[in-house]
Amino acid sequence: MENFEQYINKEEISQPRTAEEFICWFEKKLSITNERRELRRQNLLHEGVAKIFYEELFPLYRLLQNKAGDWEREKFMPVIGNQNYDVEVQTNRKDVPRYIEITTTDMDEEEKFRMQYFLEHGHVVLTGKVSIRKDKKTGKKINVENEARNHSEGTHEIKDRIKELITKKLSVTKRPDNTALLVYYVDYIYLRYDDGASKNEVDTFIDSINIPWQNQYSMLYVVGASGKSFFEKRGEN
């Protein structure tokens, strides 16, 4: 049985690359996930190396697509492990982060159950509420509502999730100097990448967050899954 580990390994992931080199390398790996249907389950559920690929490398890819023109000489090295950053940046510039910590809004427990439902049934409402019923005899039963939640509710959920993740990333009291925080969210359904009003709404929301992230991070980057929603804010670190 095929798995994604046959096409990508941790040693390969952790090679220093320029922004353009990383983008090119990542897109080659991404094409494999699109071509090999055998990898579908692992990729949808973010299992094994797919978790690193989608929850760390994909957000970095979208960030570098937006910053490649400015960060031409820098090299980026994803670091796998339990250290308190996800990417080490090789740079001589003071205005470029030396480290990047990454967090994503798109694969919490609810979304993983949604993907399990999709794999079992072949269809799923992407915005339907997910519920789990546990039974001693039949085990776990996943249900996804057929009705989409209203736009306002979906928008608020994304904002709440972004704020929640930033708060969580402040729980580590010490980060290396000049560490940036990268927050990745889905911008295909709510707060859409192709809607100017939605982009303004996200920008205003980020400015209004009353969490002292600036004390711990030199920069805050918020990037959408499309790569076309991108916001950067400077901190005090």
C-alpha positions as CSV (number, residue, x, y, z in Angstrom):
1,M,0.0,0.0,0.0
2,E,1.4,3.4,-1.0
3,N,2.0,6.2,1.5
4,F,3.2,9.7,1.2
5,E,6.5,8.8,3.0
6,Q,7.6,7.0,-0.2
7,Y,7.7,10.4,-2.0
8,I,8.9,12.8,0.8
9,N,11.0,12.3,3.9
10,K,12.0,14.4,6.9
11,E,15.6,14.8,5.9
12,E,14.5,16.1,2.5
13,I,12.0,18.5,4.2
14,S,14.7,20.0,6.4
15,Q,17.0,21.2,3.6
16,P,17.7,25.0,3.5
17,R,16.2,26.5,0.4
18,T,15.6,30.0,-1.0
19,A,12.0,31.1,-1.3
20,E,12.0,30.3,-5.0
21,E,13.7,26.9,-4.4
22,F,11.2,26.0,-1.8
23,I,8.2,27.0,-3.9
24,C,9.5,24.9,-6.8
25,W,10.3,21.9,-4.6
26,F,7.0,22.1,-2.8
27,E,4.9,22.3,-6.0
28,K,6.6,19.1,-7.3
29,K,5.5,17.3,-4.1
30,L,2.1,18.8,-4.3
31,S,1.6,17.5,-7.8
32,I,2.3,14.0,-6.4
33,T,-0.6,14.3,-4.0
34,N,-2.9,15.3,-6.9
35,E,-1.8,12.5,-9.1
36,R,-1.6,9.6,-6.7
37,R,-5.2,8.7,-5.6
38,E,-3.7,6.1,-3.3
39,L,-2.5,8.9,-1.0
40,R,-6.0,10.4,-0.7
41,R,-6.9,9.1,2.7
42,Q,-3.6,9.9,4.3
43,N,-3.6,13.4,2.9
44,L,-7.2,14.2,3.8
45,L,-6.7,13.1,7.4
46,H,-3.2,14.6,7.7
47,E,-1.7,11.4,8.8
48,G,2.1,10.7,9.1
49,V,4.2,13.1,7.0
50,A,1.1,14.5,5.5
51,K,0.4,16.4,8.8
52,I,3.8,18.2,8.4
53,F,3.2,18.7,4.7
54,Y,-0.3,20.4,5.1
55,E,0.0,22.0,8.5
56,E,3.6,23.4,8.3
57,L,4.9,23.2,4.7
58,F,1.8,24.4,2.9
59,P,1.4,27.5,5.1
60,L,5.1,28.3,4.6
61,Y,4.6,27.8,0.8
62,R,1.8,30.4,0.8
63,L,3.8,32.8,2.9
64,L,6.8,32.5,0.6
65,Q,4.7,33.1,-2.5
66,N,3.8,36.5,-1.0
67,K,7.3,37.3,0.2
68,A,9.6,35.8,-2.5
69,G,10.2,39.2,-4.1
70,D,11.4,40.7,-0.9
71,W,13.2,37.6,0.6
72,E,15.3,36.7,-2.4
73,R,18.6,35.8,-0.7
74,E,17.2,34.3,2.5
75,K,17.1,30.5,3.0
76,F,14.3,28.7,4.9
77,M,14.8,25.5,6.7
78,P,11.8,23.7,8.2
79,V,12.7,22.1,11.5
80,I,10.7,19.0,12.6
81,G,10.4,18.3,16.3
82,N,9.3,19.8,19.5
83,Q,11.3,23.0,19.5
84,N,9.3,26.2,19.9
85,Y,9.6,27.2,16.2
86,D,8.9,25.5,12.9
87,V,11.2,27.2,10.4
88,E,14.8,28.6,10.8
89,V,15.7,31.5,8.5
90,Q,19.2,32.1,7.3
91,T,19.5,35.8,6.8
92,N,21.8,38.8,7.5
93,R,18.9,41.2,7.5
94,K,17.4,42.6,10.7
95,D,14.0,43.2,9.2
96,V,13.6,39.5,8.3
97,P,12.5,37.0,11.0
98,R,15.1,34.5,12.1
99,Y,12.5,31.9,13.1
100,I,8.9,31.3,12.1
101,E,6.2,29.5,14.3
102,I,3.3,28.2,12.3
103,T,-0.3,27.4,13.3
104,T,-3.4,26.5,11.2
105,T,-7.1,26.9,11.6
106,D,-8.2,24.2,9.1
107,M,-7.6,20.9,10.7
108,D,-9.1,20.7,14.2
109,E,-10.9,17.7,15.5
110,E,-14.2,18.7,13.9
111,E,-12.6,18.9,10.4
112,K,-10.9,15.6,10.8
113,F,-14.2,14.0,11.5
114,R,-15.7,15.8,8.5
115,M,-13.0,14.3,6.3
116,Q,-13.6,10.8,7.8
117,Y,-17.3,11.2,6.9
118,F,-16.4,12.2,3.4
119,L,-14.2,9.2,3.0
120,E,-16.9,6.9,4.3
121,H,-19.8,8.4,2.3
122,G,-18.2,10.0,-0.8
123,H,-19.8,13.4,-0.1
124,V,-19.9,16.0,2.7
125,V,-21.2,19.5,3.2
126,L,-18.1,21.6,3.8
127,T,-19.9,24.1,6.0
128,G,-22.3,21.7,7.8
129,K,-22.0,21.3,11.6
130,V,-20.3,18.1,12.7
131,S,-21.5,16.0,15.6
132,I,-20.3,12.8,17.1
133,R,-22.4,10.1,18.8
134,K,-20.7,7.4,20.7
135,D,-22.3,4.1,21.3
136,K,-20.9,1.1,23.2
137,K,-22.3,-1.3,20.7
138,T,-21.8,0.5,17.3
139,G,-18.8,2.7,18.3
140,K,-18.5,6.2,17.0
141,K,-21.0,7.6,14.5
142,I,-20.2,10.9,12.7
143,N,-23.0,13.1,11.4
144,V,-22.6,16.2,9.3
145,E,-25.6,18.4,8.8
146,N,-26.8,18.9,5.2
147,E,-27.6,22.6,5.8
148,A,-24.7,25.1,5.6
149,R,-24.3,27.4,8.5
150,N,-25.1,31.0,7.8
151,H,-22.4,33.4,6.5
152,S,-22.2,35.4,9.7
153,E,-21.8,32.4,11.8
154,G,-19.0,31.0,9.6
155,T,-17.2,34.3,9.5
156,H,-17.2,34.6,13.3
157,E,-16.0,31.0,13.7
158,I,-12.9,31.7,11.5
159,K,-12.2,34.9,13.5
160,D,-12.6,33.2,16.8
161,R,-10.3,30.4,15.7
162,I,-7.6,32.8,14.6
163,K,-7.8,34.6,17.9
164,E,-7.8,31.3,19.8
165,L,-4.7,30.0,18.0
166,I,-2.8,33.3,18.6
167,T,-3.7,33.0,22.3
168,K,-2.5,29.4,22.4
169,K,0.8,30.4,20.8
170,L,1.5,32.9,23.6
171,S,1.5,30.0,26.2
172,V,5.2,29.4,25.5
173,T,6.8,32.2,27.6
174,K,10.0,32.4,25.7
175,R,10.7,32.3,22.0
176,P,14.0,32.9,20.2
177,D,14.6,36.5,19.4
178,N,13.0,37.7,16.2
179,T,10.5,34.9,15.9
180,A,7.5,35.5,13.6
181,L,4.0,33.9,14.0
182,L,2.3,32.6,10.8
183,V,-1.4,31.9,11.0
184,Y,-3.0,30.0,8.2
185,Y,-6.8,29.9,7.5
186,V,-9.2,28.8,4.8
187,D,-10.4,31.6,2.6
188,Y,-12.4,29.7,0.0
189,I,-15.9,29.8,1.7
190,Y,-16.0,32.6,4.3
191,L,-13.8,35.7,4.3
192,R,-13.1,34.9,0.7
193,Y,-9.8,35.7,-1.1
194,D,-11.6,37.2,-4.1
195,D,-13.8,39.7,-2.1
196,G,-12.3,43.1,-1.3
197,A,-14.7,43.7,1.6
198,S,-13.8,40.4,3.2
199,K,-10.1,41.2,3.0
200,N,-10.7,44.6,4.6
201,E,-12.7,42.8,7.3
202,V,-9.9,40.4,8.1
203,D,-7.4,43.3,8.1
204,T,-9.5,45.3,10.5
205,F,-10.1,42.2,12.7
206,I,-6.4,41.5,13.0
207,D,-5.7,45.1,14.1
208,S,-8.5,44.8,16.7
209,I,-7.1,41.6,18.4
210,N,-6.5,42.6,22.0
211,I,-3.9,39.9,22.7
212,P,-0.3,41.1,23.3
213,W,1.3,39.0,20.6
214,Q,3.6,41.9,19.8
215,N,5.5,41.3,23.1
216,Q,6.6,37.8,21.9
217,Y,6.7,37.9,18.1
218,S,8.5,40.3,15.8
219,M,5.9,39.8,13.0
220,L,2.4,38.4,12.6
221,Y,1.6,36.9,9.2
222,V,-1.9,35.8,8.4
223,V,-2.3,34.0,5.1
224,G,-5.3,32.3,3.4
225,A,-5.2,28.8,1.9
226,S,-5.5,30.4,-1.6
227,G,-2.3,32.4,-1.1
228,K,-4.3,35.5,-2.2
229,S,-5.3,36.7,1.2
230,F,-2.2,38.0,3.0
231,F,-1.7,40.3,6.0
232,E,1.5,41.2,7.9
233,K,1.7,43.2,11.1
234,R,4.9,44.2,12.9
235,G,5.4,43.5,16.6
236,E,7.8,44.7,19.3
237,N,10.2,41.7,19.6
